[in-house]
């Protein structure tokens, strides 16, 4: 039997992590752990010099079953992951099935009419060009 020194701060960090997780599960991401709450759609959103890129992992979905709308600077992605029609009783079910919807505000003006979406290997990539008004302008200086 070994004797170890009690470190109260180490235990407090564990309590803090538990409280953070409780708060996150309850308020920040309430869809975790609730059956029938649908599917959460994780996104990556980043900007380039000319566009805003939105990437979403949607494995097992046909491109025709995804609806994308851009209204102002708000992008909404909707769809549904259908459950397999196999007969049997699940021993373990971790995959989520059902409808999903995710709306994000880009906080900058975009050109919705020039947006392009492509679907490759279960990843949806939406490219939305930035509005001309916010692109930096280069002004040439002329000598007299």
Protein Blocks (a to p, Z undefined) as FASTA:
>chain_A
ZZddddfklmmmmmmmmmmmmmmmmmmmmmgopahkapaddddddddfkbccdddddehi
afklpccddehjaccddddddddfbecddfbdfbdcddddddddehiacdfklgccddee
hiacddddddfklpccddddddZZ
